[in-house]
Amino acid sequence: MSTITSRDGTSIAYERTGSGPAVILIDGALCSRAFGPMPKLAPLLAPHFTVFTYDRRGRNESGDGKAYAKEREVEDLDALIQAAGGSAHLVGLSSGAALALEAAASGLNVTKVAAYEPPYIAEGGVQAPPDHEGTLKALIAAGRRGDAVKYFMRDMVGVPGIFVFLMRWMPGVWTKMKAVAHTLPYDAAVMSRFLVPTERLATIKTPTVVLHGGKTDPRLQKAAQAVAAAVPAAQHRTLEGQTHNVDPKVLTPALVEFLGP
């Protein structure tokens, strides 16, 4: 494990494996180097790329700033890009995909972006509740970490209540989720009102592919299509048989094809 220092002084923990062009993997909500899909995806990409996995601020072994703003997370990525040699591809899943797109729109030296199912709502979709971020902040401030995770899983993601209940009895899983529950408002801030930011996306000049699963929620499929349409010259791909919890073995060939020379 190595660390870099972000612009506001926050220490960001990361690991580097493989060789070749630099690829930075960006987690979605609740995930880190210790929990989630990236620990499985990284070794599959390592034969083709120099792969950077990192803990987003406030998670696992990374530090946290006094006041959160999504600009701080973009600065974290900028510091990682400098550690990678000054340029890098970005691969983001879920809200990590939205963060990857925001980094590209912010003018970082991003060579390519692969965004898997950024969880927006496309125009004409069901309106998101007005203040996910405020609700999550209130729950965290009240010390109700478990309730914050339940609200995220059930009310924001749409996981059926029975599955949320069962997660509480999975060894280690619920404990890991509660440990980073305070970062859920960060993901809500990255997503803003969860509506596709078409004007912001239209400023991206980086080659981009937007992917979604063939069996995923139709709302997420529509959002991915809307994101691809908003980013100039972006590619759009469907991974048949996949859901929001994409299989790294299925995702890897699509990433290698797009990110390769």
C-alpha positions as protocol buffer text, in pm:
chain_id: "A"
residue {
  index: 1
  type: MET
  ca { x: 0 y: 0 z: 0 }
}
residue {
  index: 2
  type: SER
  ca { x: 122 y: 350 z: -92 }
}
residue {
  index: 3
  type: THR
  ca { x: -20 y: 695 z: -23 }
}
residue {
  index: 4
  type: ILE
  ca { x: -40 y: 1029 z: -202 }
}
residue {
  index: 5
  type: THR
  ca { x: -142 y: 1362 z: -55 }
}
residue {
  index: 6
  type: SER
  ca { x: -434 y: 1541 z: -217 }
}
residue {
  index: 7
  type: ARG
  ca { x: -444 y: 1920 z: -258 }
}
residue {
  index: 8
  type: ASP
  ca { x: -629 y: 1974 z: 72 }
}
residue {
  index: 9
  type: GLY
  ca { x: -376 y: 1761 z: 264 }
}
residue {
  index: 10
  type: THR
  ca { x: -585 y: 1442 z: 275 }
}
residue {
  index: 11
  type: SER
  ca { x: -388 y: 1117 z: 253 }
}
residue {
  index: 12
  type: ILE
  ca { x: -520 y: 880 z: -14 }
}
residue {
  index: 13
  type: ALA
  ca { x: -422 y: 511 z: 2 }
}
residue {
  index: 14
  type: TYR
  ca { x: -364 y: 320 z: -319 }
}
residue {
  index: 15
  type: GLU
  ca { x: -207 y: 9 z: -470 }
}
residue {
  index: 16
  type: ARG
  ca { x: -36 y: -35 z: -804 }
}
residue {
  index: 17
  type: THR
  ca { x: -16 y: -363 z: -997 }
}
residue {
  index: 18
  type: GLY
  ca { x: 64 y: -477 z: -1350 }
}
residue {
  index: 19
  type: SER
  ca { x: 242 y: -296 z: -1631 }
}
residue {
  index: 20
  type: GLY
  ca { x: 146 y: -90 z: -1933 }
}
residue {
  index: 21
  type: PRO
  ca { x: -77 y: 218 z: -1969 }
}
residue {
  index: 22
  type: ALA
  ca { x: -209 y: 349 z: -1637 }
}
residue {
  index: 23
  type: VAL
  ca { x: -570 y: 271 z: -1543 }
}
residue {
  index: 24
  type: ILE
  ca { x: -731 y: 408 z: -1226 }
}
residue {
  index: 25
  type: LEU
  ca { x: -1032 y: 213 z: -1093 }
}
residue {
  index: 26
  type: ILE
  ca { x: -1300 y: 423 z: -920 }
}
residue {
  index: 27
  type: ASP
  ca { x: -1542 y: 254 z: -679 }
}
residue {
  index: 28
  type: GLY
  ca { x: -1907 y: 325 z: -629 }
}
residue {
  index: 29
  type: ALA
  ca { x: -2080 y: 372 z: -292 }
}
residue {
  index: 30
  type: LEU
  ca { x: -1961 y: 175 z: 13 }
}
residue {
  index: 31
  type: CYS
  ca { x: -1676 y: 3 z: -175 }
}
residue {
  index: 32
  type: SER
  ca { x: -1298 y: 25 z: -137 }
}
residue {
  index: 33
  type: ARG
  ca { x: -979 y: -175 z: -190 }
}
residue {
  index: 34
  type: ALA
  ca { x: -1104 y: -403 z: 88 }
}
residue {
  index: 35
  type: PHE
  ca { x: -1464 y: -453 z: -24 }
}
residue {
  index: 36
  type: GLY
  ca { x: -1643 y: -454 z: -357 }
}
residue {
  index: 37
  type: PRO
  ca { x: -1573 y: -541 z: -722 }
}
residue {
  index: 38
  type: MET
  ca { x: -1238 y: -367 z: -779 }
}
residue {
  index: 39
  type: PRO
  ca { x: -1022 y: -623 z: -591 }
}
residue {
  index: 40
  type: LYS
  ca { x: -1152 y: -882 z: -840 }
}
residue {
  index: 41
  type: LEU
  ca { x: -1130 y: -656 z: -1145 }
}
residue {
  index: 42
  type: ALA
  ca { x: -775 y: -530 z: -1085 }
}
residue {
  index: 43
  type: PRO
  ca { x: -589 y: -864 z: -1132 }
}
residue {
  index: 44
  type: LEU
  ca { x: -783 y: -931 z: -1452 }
}
residue {
  index: 45
  type: LEU
  ca { x: -667 y: -598 z: -1597 }
}
residue {
  index: 46
  type: ALA
  ca { x: -310 y: -617 z: -1463 }
}
residue {
  index: 47
  type: PRO
  ca { x: -174 y: -828 z: -1753 }
}
residue {
  index: 48
  type: HIS
  ca { x: -267 y: -541 z: -1987 }
}
residue {
  index: 49
  type: PHE
  ca { x: -230 y: -222 z: -1780 }
}
residue {
  index: 50
  type: THR
  ca { x: -68 y: -65 z: -1476 }
}
residue {
  index: 51
  type: VAL
  ca { x: -372 y: -74 z: -1251 }
}
residue {
  index: 52
  type: PHE
  ca { x: -430 y: 168 z: -964 }
}
residue {
  index: 53
  type: THR
  ca { x: -689 y: 82 z: -701 }
}
residue {
  index: 54
  type: TYR
  ca { x: -748 y: 333 z: -425 }
}
residue {
  index: 55
  type: ASP
  ca { x: -967 y: 406 z: -127 }
}
residue {
  index: 56
  type: ARG
  ca { x: -1191 y: 702 z: -193 }
}
residue {
  index: 57
  type: ARG
  ca { x: -1162 y: 962 z: 83 }
}
residue {
  index: 58
  type: GLY
  ca { x: -1316 y: 860 z: 413 }
}
residue {
  index: 59
  type: ARG
  ca { x: -1292 y: 489 z: 331 }
}
residue {
  index: 60
  type: ASN
  ca { x: -1068 y: 209 z: 453 }
}
residue {
  index: 61
  type: GLU
  ca { x: -710 y: 343 z: 479 }
}
residue {
  index: 62
  type: SER
  ca { x: -760 y: 686 z: 320 }
}
residue {
  index: 63
  type: GLY
  ca { x: -804 y: 1001 z: 526 }
}
residue {
  index: 64
  type: ASP
  ca { x: -1090 y: 1249 z: 507 }
}
residue {
  index: 65
  type: GLY
  ca { x: -1113 y: 1626 z: 484 }
}
residue {
  index: 66
  type: LYS
  ca { x: -1301 y: 1858 z: 716 }
}
residue {
  index: 67
  type: ALA
  ca { x: -1559 y: 1962 z: 458 }
}
residue {
  index: 68
  type: TYR
  ca { x: -1665 y: 1744 z: 166 }
}
residue {
  index: 69
  type: ALA
  ca { x: -1717 y: 1861 z: -191 }
}
residue {
  index: 70
  type: LYS
  ca { x: -1698 y: 1655 z: -507 }
}
residue {
  index: 71
  type: GLU
  ca { x: -1419 y: 1887 z: -622 }
}
residue {
  index: 72
  type: ARG
  ca { x: -1203 y: 1734 z: -349 }
}
residue {
  index: 73
  type: GLU
  ca { x: -1254 y: 1390 z: -501 }
}
residue {
  index: 74
  type: VAL
  ca { x: -1155 y: 1525 z: -842 }
}
residue {
  index: 75
  type: GLU
  ca { x: -840 y: 1660 z: -677 }
}
residue {
  index: 76
  type: ASP
  ca { x: -776 y: 1314 z: -530 }
}
residue {
  index: 77
  type: LEU
  ca { x: -791 y: 1171 z: -881 }
}
residue {
  index: 78
  type: ASP
  ca { x: -558 y: 1442 z: -1008 }
}
residue {
  index: 79
  type: ALA
  ca { x: -302 y: 1343 z: -742 }
}
residue {
  index: 80
  type: LEU
  ca { x: -334 y: 977 z: -846 }
}
residue {
  index: 81
  type: ILE
  ca { x: -291 y: 1072 z: -1212 }
}
residue {
  index: 82
  type: GLN
  ca { x: 31 y: 1252 z: -1121 }
}
residue {
  index: 83
  type: ALA
  ca { x: 148 y: 942 z: -932 }
}
residue {
  index: 84
  type: ALA
  ca { x: 71 y: 739 z: -1245 }
}
residue {
  index: 85
  type: GLY
  ca { x: 303 y: 955 z: -1453 }
}
residue {
  index: 86
  type: GLY
  ca { x: 81 y: 1247 z: -1550 }
}
residue {
  index: 87
  type: SER
  ca { x: -198 y: 1078 z: -1746 }
}
residue {
  index: 88
  type: ALA
  ca { x: -429 y: 780 z: -1700 }
}
residue {
  index: 89
  type: HIS
  ca { x: -741 y: 602 z: -1819 }
}
residue {
  index: 90
  type: LEU
  ca { x: -1033 y: 604 z: -1572 }
}
residue {
  index: 91
  type: VAL
  ca { x: -1272 y: 314 z: -1512 }
}
residue {
  index: 92
  type: GLY
  ca { x: -1568 y: 390 z: -1286 }
}
residue {
  index: 93
  type: LEU
  ca { x: -1856 y: 176 z: -1165 }
}
residue {
  index: 94
  type: SER
  ca { x: -2191 y: 320 z: -1049 }
}
residue {
  index: 95
  type: SER
  ca { x: -2132 y: 655 z: -873 }
}
residue {
  index: 96
  type: GLY
  ca { x: -1763 y: 600 z: -947 }
}
residue {
  index: 97
  type: ALA
  ca { x: -1857 y: 623 z: -1314 }
}
residue {
  index: 98
  type: ALA
  ca { x: -2015 y: 963 z: -1251 }
}
residue {
  index: 99
  type: LEU
  ca { x: -1698 y: 1071 z: -1072 }
}
residue {
  index: 100
  type: ALA
  ca { x: -1484 y: 955 z: -1366 }
}
residue {
  index: 101
  type: LEU
  ca { x: -1697 y: 1160 z: -1604 }
}
residue {
  index: 102
  type: GLU
  ca { x: -1674 y: 1463 z: -1375 }
}
residue {
  index: 103
  type: ALA
  ca { x: -1294 y: 1429 z: -1368 }
}
residue {
  index: 104
  type: ALA
  ca { x: -1285 y: 1430 z: -1747 }
}
residue {
  index: 105
  type: ALA
  ca { x: -1518 y: 1732 z: -1761 }
}
residue {
  index: 106
  type: SER
  ca { x: -1292 y: 1910 z: -1510 }
}
residue {
  index: 107
  type: GLY
  ca { x: -1001 y: 1898 z: -1752 }
}
residue {
  index: 108
  type: LEU
  ca { x: -778 y: 1642 z: -1582 }
}
residue {
  index: 109
  type: ASN
  ca { x: -528 y: 1463 z: -1805 }
}
residue {
  index: 110
  type: VAL
  ca { x: -757 y: 1165 z: -1861 }
}
residue {
  index: 111
  type: THR
  ca { x: -680 y: 966 z: -2174 }
}
residue {
  index: 112
  type: LYS
  ca { x: -995 y: 750 z: -2188 }
}
residue {
  index: 113
  type: VAL
  ca { x: -1303 y: 698 z: -1968 }
}
residue {
  index: 114
  type: ALA
  ca { x: -1503 y: 379 z: -1923 }
}
residue {
  index: 115
  type: ALA
  ca { x: -1823 y: 439 z: -1725 }
}
residue {
  index: 116
  type: TYR
  ca { x: -2037 y: 144 z: -1616 }
}
residue {
  index: 117
  type: GLU
  ca { x: -2394 y: 235 z: -1520 }
}
residue {
  index: 118
  type: PRO
  ca { x: -2369 y: 581 z: -1365 }
}
residue {
  index: 119
  type: PRO
  ca { x: -2696 y: 576 z: -1165 }
}
residue {
  index: 120
  type: TYR
  ca { x: -2861 y: 883 z: -1309 }
}
residue {
  index: 121
  type: ILE
  ca { x: -3223 y: 930 z: -1409 }
}
residue {
  index: 122
  type: ALA
  ca { x: -3271 y: 1019 z: -1774 }
}
residue {
  index: 123
  type: GLU
  ca { x: -3504 y: 1299 z: -1879 }
}
residue {
  index: 124
  type: GLY
  ca { x: -3861 y: 1172 z: -1865 }
}
residue {
  index: 125
  type: GLY
  ca { x: -3779 y: 917 z: -1595 }
}
residue {
  index: 126
  type: VAL
  ca { x: -3923 y: 907 z: -1246 }
}
residue {
  index: 127
  type: GLN
  ca { x: -3809 y: 1215 z: -1054 }
}
residue {
  index: 128
  type: ALA
  ca { x: -3561 y: 1137 z: -780 }
}
residue {
  index: 129
  type: PRO
  ca { x: -3658 y: 1234 z: -425 }
}
residue {
  index: 130
  type: PRO
  ca { x: -3539 y: 1590 z: -372 }
}
residue {
  index: 131
  type: ASP
  ca { x: -3282 y: 1549 z: -97 }
}
residue {
  index: 132
  type: HIS
  ca { x: -3107 y: 1213 z: -68 }
}
residue {
  index: 133
  type: GLU
  ca { x: -2795 y: 1392 z: 51 }
}
residue {
  index: 134
  type: GLY
  ca { x: -2978 y: 1573 z: 330 }
}
residue {
  index: 135
  type: THR
  ca { x: -3152 y: 1257 z: 449 }
}
residue {
  index: 136
  type: LEU
  ca { x: -2825 y: 1066 z: 462 }
}
residue {
  index: 137
  type: LYS
  ca { x: -2649 y: 1349 z: 647 }
}
residue {
  index: 138
  type: ALA
  ca { x: -2928 y: 1358 z: 906 }
}
residue {
  index: 139
  type: LEU
  ca { x: -2908 y: 984 z: 967 }
}
residue {
  index: 140
  type: ILE
  ca { x: -2529 y: 993 z: 1002 }
}
residue {
  index: 141
  type: ALA
  ca { x: -2543 y: 1295 z: 1235 }
}
residue {
  index: 142
  type: ALA
  ca { x: -2786 y: 1102 z: 1455 }
}
residue {
  index: 143
  type: GLY
  ca { x: -2544 y: 809 z: 1474 }
}
residue {
  index: 144
  type: ARG
  ca { x: -2781 y: 588 z: 1272 }
}
residue {
  index: 145
  type: ARG
  ca { x: -2524 y: 433 z: 1038 }
}
residue {
  index: 146
  type: GLY
  ca { x: -2722 y: 115 z: 984 }
}
residue {
  index: 147
  type: ASP
  ca { x: -3032 y: 315 z: 895 }
}
residue {
  index: 148
  type: ALA
  ca { x: -2826 y: 520 z: 648 }
}
residue {
  index: 149
  type: VAL
  ca { x: -2713 y: 200 z: 476 }
}
residue {
  index: 150
  type: LYS
  ca { x: -3071 y: 69 z: 472 }
}
residue {
  index: 151
  type: TYR
  ca { x: -3198 y: 398 z: 327 }
}
residue {
  index: 152
  type: PHE
  ca { x: -2930 y: 387 z: 57 }
}
residue {
  index: 153
  type: MET
  ca { x: -2995 y: 23 z: -34 }
}
residue {
  index: 154
  type: ARG
  ca { x: -3375 y: 26 z: -14 }
}
residue {
  index: 155
  type: ASP
  ca { x: -3485 y: 380 z: -103 }
}
residue {
  index: 156
  type: MET
  ca { x: -3205 y: 491 z: -336 }
}
residue {
  index: 157
  type: VAL
  ca { x: -3087 y: 172 z: -504 }
}
residue {
  index: 158
  type: GLY
  ca { x: -3418 y: -16 z: -486 }
}
residue {
  index: 159
  type: VAL
  ca { x: -3293 y: -337 z: -323 }
}
residue {
  index: 160
  type: PRO
  ca { x: -3597 y: -532 z: -192 }
}
residue {
  index: 161
  type: GLY
  ca { x: -3637 y: -508 z: 184 }
}
residue {
  index: 162
  type: ILE
  ca { x: -3591 y: -881 z: 238 }
}
residue {
  index: 163
  type: PHE
  ca { x: -3245 y: -869 z: 78 }
}
residue {
  index: 164
  type: VAL
  ca { x: -3147 y: -569 z: 289 }
}
residue {
  index: 165
  type: PHE
  ca { x: -3256 y: -766 z: 596 }
}
residue {
  index: 166
  type: LEU
  ca { x: -3051 y: -1069 z: 489 }
}
residue {
  index: 167
  type: MET
  ca { x: -2741 y: -854 z: 431 }
}
residue {
  index: 168
  type: ARG
  ca { x: -2742 y: -773 z: 802 }
}
residue {
  index: 169
  type: TRP
  ca { x: -2666 y: -1140 z: 872 }
}
residue {
  index: 170
  type: MET
  ca { x: -2385 y: -1183 z: 617 }
}
residue {
  index: 171
  type: PRO
  ca { x: -2055 y: -1223 z: 806 }
}
residue {
  index: 172
  type: GLY
  ca { x: -1854 y: -904 z: 777 }
}
residue {
  index: 173
  type: VAL
  ca { x: -2062 y: -744 z: 501 }
}
residue {
  index: 174
  type: TRP
  ca { x: -2294 y: -532 z: 714 }
}
residue {
  index: 175
  type: THR
  ca { x: -2007 y: -428 z: 942 }
}
residue {
  index: 176
  type: LYS
  ca { x: -1800 y: -309 z: 642 }
}
residue {
  index: 177
  type: MET
  ca { x: -2096 y: -117 z: 503 }
}
residue {
  index: 178
  type: LYS
  ca { x: -2167 y: 58 z: 832 }
}
residue {
  index: 179
  type: ALA
  ca { x: -1799 y: 148 z: 869 }
}
residue {
  index: 180
  type: VAL
  ca { x: -1815 y: 367 z: 557 }
}
residue {
  index: 181
  type: ALA
  ca { x: -2179 y: 479 z: 589 }
}
residue {
  index: 182
  type: HIS
  ca { x: -2059 y: 835 z: 659 }
}
residue {
  index: 183
  type: THR
  ca { x: -1939 y: 852 z: 296 }
}
residue {
  index: 184
  type: LEU
  ca { x: -2284 y: 787 z: 147 }
}
residue {
  index: 185
  type: PRO
  ca { x: -2362 y: 1162 z: 141 }
}
residue {
  index: 186
  type: TYR
  ca { x: -2043 y: 1200 z: -63 }
}
residue {
  index: 187
  type: ASP
  ca { x: -2182 y: 976 z: -335 }
}
residue {
  index: 188
  type: ALA
  ca { x: -2512 y: 1163 z: -326 }
}
residue {
  index: 189
  type: ALA
  ca { x: -2316 y: 1487 z: -372 }
}
residue {
  index: 190
  type: VAL
  ca { x: -2130 y: 1342 z: -670 }
}
residue {
  index: 191
  type: MET
  ca { x: -2465 y: 1245 z: -824 }
}
residue {
  index: 192
  type: SER
  ca { x: -2623 y: 1584 z: -743 }
}
residue {
  index: 193
  type: ARG
  ca { x: -2999 y: 1543 z: -807 }
}
residue {
  index: 194
  type: PHE
  ca { x: -2932 y: 1220 z: -996 }
}
residue {
  index: 195
  type: LEU
  ca { x: -3049 y: 1378 z: -1322 }
}
residue {
  index: 196
  type: VAL
  ca { x: -2820 y: 1332 z: -1625 }
}
residue {
  index: 197
  type: PRO
  ca { x: -2600 y: 1648 z: -1636 }
}
residue {
  index: 198
  type: THR
  ca { x: -2620 y: 1682 z: -2013 }
}
residue {
  index: 199
  type: GLU
  ca { x: -2459 y: 2027 z: -2036 }
}
residue {
  index: 200
  type: ARG
  ca { x: -2164 y: 1924 z: -1819 }
}
residue {
  index: 201
  type: LEU
  ca { x: -2117 y: 1597 z: -2009 }
}
residue {
  index: 202
  type: ALA
  ca { x: -2121 y: 1784 z: -2341 }
}
residue {
  index: 203
  type: THR
  ca { x: -1792 y: 1952 z: -2244 }
}
residue {
  index: 204
  type: ILE
  ca { x: -1601 y: 1621 z: -2226 }
}
residue {
  index: 205
  type: LYS
  ca { x: -1339 y: 1583 z: -2498 }
}
residue {
  index: 206
  type: THR
  ca { x: -1199 y: 1252 z: -2370 }
}
residue {
  index: 207
  type: PRO
  ca { x: -1275 y: 930 z: -2564 }
}
residue {
  index: 208
  type: THR
  ca { x: -1551 y: 764 z: -2360 }
}
residue {
  index: 209
  type: VAL
  ca { x: -1745 y: 440 z: -2351 }
}
residue {
  index: 210
  type: VAL
  ca { x: -2063 y: 405 z: -2144 }
}
residue {
  index: 211
  type: LEU
  ca { x: -2168 y: 50 z: -2059 }
}
residue {
  index: 212
  type: HIS
  ca { x: -2469 y: -113 z: -1900 }
}
residue {
  index: 213
  type: GLY
  ca { x: -2591 y: -466 z: -1840 }
}
residue {
  index: 214
  type: GLY
  ca { x: -2855 y: -629 z: -2058 }
}
residue {
  index: 215
  type: LYS
  ca { x: -3047 y: -747 z: -1750 }
}
residue {
  index: 216
  type: THR
  ca { x: -3008 y: -435 z: -1540 }
}
residue {
  index: 217
  type: ASP
  ca { x: -3289 y: -203 z: -1429 }
}
residue {
  index: 218
  type: PRO
  ca { x: -3442 y: -32 z: -1737 }
}
residue {
  index: 219
  type: ARG
  ca { x: -3395 y: 304 z: -1561 }
}
residue {
  index: 220
  type: LEU
  ca { x: -3019 y: 250 z: -1548 }
}
residue {
  index: 221
  type: GLN
  ca { x: -3013 y: 133 z: -1910 }
}
residue {
  index: 222
  type: LYS
  ca { x: -3195 y: 449 z: -2018 }
}
residue {
  index: 223
  type: ALA
  ca { x: -2960 y: 663 z: -1810 }
}
residue {
  index: 224
  type: ALA
  ca { x: -2652 y: 502 z: -1966 }
}
residue {
  index: 225
  type: GLN
  ca { x: -2792 y: 565 z: -2312 }
}
residue {
  index: 226
  type: ALA
  ca { x: -2861 y: 929 z: -2221 }
}
residue {
  index: 227
  type: VAL
  ca { x: -2507 y: 974 z: -2085 }
}
residue {
  index: 228
  type: ALA
  ca { x: -2358 y: 823 z: -2401 }
}
residue {
  index: 229
  type: ALA
  ca { x: -2570 y: 1056 z: -2612 }
}
residue {
  index: 230
  type: ALA
  ca { x: -2458 y: 1360 z: -2411 }
}
residue {
  index: 231
  type: VAL
  ca { x: -2082 y: 1294 z: -2426 }
}
residue {
  index: 232
  type: PRO
  ca { x: -1953 y: 1393 z: -2772 }
}
residue {
  index: 233
  type: ALA
  ca { x: -1863 y: 1088 z: -2984 }
}
residue {
  index: 234
  type: ALA
  ca { x: -1904 y: 849 z: -2688 }
}
residue {
  index: 235
  type: GLN
  ca { x: -1945 y: 478 z: -2754 }
}
residue {
  index: 236
  type: HIS
  ca { x: -2229 y: 281 z: -2596 }
}
residue {
  index: 237
  type: ARG
  ca { x: -2214 y: -90 z: -2517 }
}
residue {
  index: 238
  type: THR
  ca { x: -2450 y: -344 z: -2364 }
}
residue {
  index: 239
  type: LEU
  ca { x: -2304 y: -638 z: -2173 }
}
residue {
  index: 240
  type: GLU
  ca { x: -2557 y: -913 z: -2221 }
}
residue {
  index: 241
  type: GLY
  ca { x: -2668 y: -1102 z: -1912 }
}
residue {
  index: 242
  type: GLN
  ca { x: -2523 y: -846 z: -1671 }
}
residue {
  index: 243
  type: THR
  ca { x: -2686 y: -640 z: -1396 }
}
residue {
  index: 244
  type: HIS
  ca { x: -2563 y: -342 z: -1192 }
}
residue {
  index: 245
  type: ASN
  ca { x: -2340 y: -590 z: -1007 }
}
residue {
  index: 246
  type: VAL
  ca { x: -2136 y: -664 z: -1317 }
}
residue {
  index: 247
  type: ASP
  ca { x: -1917 y: -975 z: -1335 }
}
residue {
  index: 248
  type: PRO
  ca { x: -1554 y: -856 z: -1360 }
}
residue {
  index: 249
  type: LYS
  ca { x: -1479 y: -1148 z: -1596 }
}
residue {
  index: 250
  type: VAL
  ca { x: -1742 y: -1015 z: -1838 }
}
residue {
  index: 251
  type: LEU
  ca { x: -1643 y: -651 z: -1799 }
}
residue {
  index: 252
  type: THR
  ca { x: -1270 y: -708 z: -1850 }
}
residue {
  index: 253
  type: PRO
  ca { x: -1272 y: -796 z: -2224 }
}
residue {
  index: 254
  type: ALA
  ca { x: -1483 y: -488 z: -2302 }
}
residue {
  index: 255
  type: LEU
  ca { x: -1241 y: -269 z: -2107 }
}
residue {
  index: 256
  type: VAL
  ca { x: -932 y: -420 z: -2268 }
}
residue {
  index: 257
  type: GLU
  ca { x: -1082 y: -367 z: -2613 }
}
residue {
  index: 258
  type: PHE
  ca { x: -1169 y: -1 z: -2548 }
}
residue {
  index: 259
  type: LEU
  ca { x: -869 y: 103 z: -2339 }
}
residue {
  index: 260
  type: GLY
  ca { x: -610 y: -80 z: -2544 }
}
residue {
  index: 261
  type: PRO
  ca { x: -405 y: 83 z: -2820 }
}
